Amino acid sequence: MKIGIIAYQGSFEEHYLQLKRAFDKLSINGEITPVKIPKDLKDIDGVIIPGGESTTIGLVAKRLGILDELKEKITSGLPVMGTCAGAIMLAKEVSDAKVGKTSQPLIGAMNISIIRNYYGRQRESFEAIIDLSKIGKGKANVVFIRAPAITKVWGKAQSLAELNGVTVLAEENNILATTFHPELSDTTSIHEYFLHLVKG
Ligand code: GLN
């Protein structure tokens, strides 16, 4: 199994380490490869879009010509996990808590509506315990950093975990989105769940 991680900016190194832990836990002999340009998408079985700054990730991805190809691959079934900024990249509807409409480059493959910076600025970042029973896991302490909120899910998309009534984890077929940072957690639950999606 080969998993690609979009590696321009943000927490791609932390994802690498967490994914390695999840591979070990599930006894998967997996390979991890950084993804920057279209040819890096060749032969991967799944892809992770990390947290960071979605405007930057989107602009770089567009400039390097990978955005459309990513969208095409995801729409035709490539398993993807987008965390925080990565979830923003995946959403079909995105707005910003402060400025409203945004026109940033997106993948736009998932039937969810996202509000960026929903909880406020960097200093309003926080940790919280969420219930992962809908994905067959226990409670987990997770980190929200200038996090967005998933405010609407429709079509085949479904909410898998909430915090105070707001969706923090959503899934639509081969697409998984978290508004928190699973790569910074003590538990590898979310990465393990993603690997189950990849295995099919
Ligand atoms: N606020 C960032 C954005 O809108 C996301 C923050 C994060 O990924 N931790 O892109």
Residues whose N, C-alpha, C, O or C-beta is under 5 A from the ligand:
A	BS01	LIG	G51 G52 E53 S54 T55 T83 C84 A85 R116 N117 I145 R146 A147
